[in-house]
Amino acid sequence: MRVPAMRKGRGFWKFHMENEGGLCYNVPVGNEERPQIIEWGFVMEQENLWLLGYPEEFYEKAVLAPGFFVDLNMDQVVAQIMAERREYDLRKYFNRMPEDFSVTKKRQETLRVLSDTELFDRLVRFSDHMQCARGYAADYQAAERELCRQKFLLDCGVQYALAVSVLSEVFSAIRQKTDGFDGKTLEAGGFLGAFAKKAGSYTEGEEYRDFCRDTESLSGEFGNMRFRVEFAGARMRVVPADGEETGDYFDTLRALFPENEKEGRVVRGQLENPFGAKKEVGELEFFVLTACQKKYPDSFLRLRGYEQKHSVQKRRELTVQMREKGLSAQVRVPGFFAEWVLVFEQQLQVYLAVELFMRKVRKLGYPLTYAVFDREGKEDTGKNPVEFDGAYDLALLLKQGSGKTPVVCNDAYYAGRERFLVVTGPNQGGKTTFARSLGQIVYLAKMGFAAPCSYAGMPYFSGLVTHFSVEESLETGRGKLKEELTRLAPMMNEKQGKCFVILNELFTTAATYDAYIMGKRVMEHFIGQDCFGVYVTHIQELADGKEEGKACTEVQAARIVSMAACVDERDSHIRTYRIVRRAPEGVGYAYALVEKYHLTYPELKERLAGVLRDN
């Protein structure tokens, strides 16, 4: 039997960049102790590349989710995406949108490359090896026995070398695919393609090659070690095995304790790996290693030299429990991790999660497409400056899943000088869902991800602003109208400039004429800043674009487009959830809801009469 077989890593390090450029890790060391903080001290290089387009500092500022997440139900969508790679903490990467058009385009190209199943599977293998290496490194730092610590470091090195080897294969495959594709350069692979040169220089460097030679040689020696376990009464002895002598001492244990087999307990599951799930090797496993150390002293001597060569001393913060144990503030950590590989692995998980999520959505039969931005300089396609075809609410789709009720897709576009879509129609007709779907498309498109529609063409919006109706705040004591105005004020005070704005049911507690005047002023403000937007309202005069007795302003003329939610032509009780471009109907369909819930005057009168008779 091989002595210390390698196990899958467990745990995960959450890392971030300090202001001084030091890379820190939170390493889980047990359920009863909080994570240690270990300063690795890597210094950022200017030529470093970032798989998401920005360094970690850019995302560390995004502690909270954007305000529009809840309004658009993007918090539910992002939660589903992150669940695809739940081993990692990816929330901060979704909390901040790219600020550069080139970053968004590179992300699109990267995801297109990942649609290749072979490349995708290799990158998943790379991530698995890195997680395993992280798990061994955590055990290495937590181990108190020198011999156990050294073997953990070797196991960590083996897994890290395997990860880098798989990554090199990925870059080589990307080079072959992109070079053979209509003569384009490696840049066609997006951010993945741009990393090929970096990886090549790293793996060909003498320092990394020296590390690989040491790791391969030493792990081969330990892989060839054999031993046997002898039993004599109540005593057990571990004896190194010579030559081709083999044997499985677990068979002997099972023969000694047959009752374990009857009760469903397998001895192998308890002792199969000397480096099991515990952070400290047990006495039996340590005894096995000690016996092998006596038989192969040269190998263990080289193992000690491996630790001295490929680990570094770093400072750590001590918890109360660690101080009580008398642990030192200095701890050894692996010294062979390349900082760019660690950050690459972390940011890669966003792409893997998004690709897995897109596969799930497409299996439901709904389209996802990458946005076309008007600044790409392509030939005229006959499309409008802003156009969304087959838009649907992604959060609603995830909620309904593969149920019998399909999710309705709608089209929307802005032609010429049009800037605001004013959506009116009956209650529960799909107006808010329609507005949410457009907001989700803008967010996902700007992130560089595929959007929930069959086509999305738009300018490169600078941001996304939403204002949805909320209930009165009991804590502040402000009424609903004041609450809305308080939230709206900072949005209008800031210079938005080319934003996409979604306003949903504003000023519902104000008088109709007051709500009309305020709503018109809000739209004029955002249109004046060259924003595009959607305004969901029951005030049909806002969609009319005219004010009785007054001349139309520039804003009212050709800037506002009316859209309306439809009902079934034969039965106004039935909502079709279709949103089309047309003038307001002048009908609120409120009576249809009254009839649906049996609240008509005759029905209420009859029920009240019955109550009086009973009393």
Secondary structure, DSSP 8 states (H G I E B T S, - for coil): -BSS---------EEEE-TTS-EEEEE---SSS--EEEE------TT---TTSS-HHHHHT--S--THHHHTTHHHHHHHHHHTTTTS--HHHHSS--S-HHHHHHHHHHHHHHTSHHHHHHHHHHHHHHHHHHHHHHHHHH--SHHHHHHHHHHHHHHHHHHHHHHHHHHHHHHHHHHTSTT--GGGGHHHHHTHHHHHHHHTSHHHHHHHHHHHHHHHHHHT-BEEEEEETTEEEEEE--TT----HHHHHHHH-HHHHHTT--THHHHS-SS-SSSS--HHHHHHHHHHHHH-HHHHHHHHHHHHHHEEEEEB---HHHHHTT--SEEEEES---HHHHHHHHHHHHHHHHHHHHHHHHHTT---B--EEGGG-----S--SEEEEEE--HHHHHHHTT-SS----EEEEE-TT--EEEEE-STTSSHHHHHHHHHHHHHHHHHTS-BSSSEEEE---SEEEEEE-----TTT---HHHHHHHHHHHHHHS---SEEEEEESTTTTS-HHHHHHHHHHHHHHHHHTT-EEEEE-S-HHHHHT--TTS---TTTTTSEEEEEEEE-SS-TTSEEEEEEE----S---HHHHHHHTT-SHHHHHHHHHHHHHH-
